[in-house]
Amino acid sequence: MMSTYRILLTYDDQGNIILRGKGSGGLPEMMHKINERQIYVGVVRVRAVDEYGSRRAKFVYINYVGSDVVSIEKTNHPSSPF
């Protein structure tokens, strides 16, 4: 059974959430799914190890706005902090 270590979501024109990809390849694999004309949210699972050898999973939240997304879309988007 393959573990999922990342998930990437985007939105359609009506603001509905769409699964863009998931998998076990981590951040490098996720970056291949990105289109510069869209806005994405994602989560990547990483392993953390402290100085005592304790191991645990950590989750990194990603909010990505492509460089070709027009300004009005950036501010009116459901993931926008504005």
Secondary structure, 3 states (H helix, E strand, C coil): CCCCCEEEEEECCCCCEEEEEEECCHHHHHHCCCCCCCEEEEEEEEEEECCCCCEEEEEEEEEEECCCCCHHHHHHCCCCCC
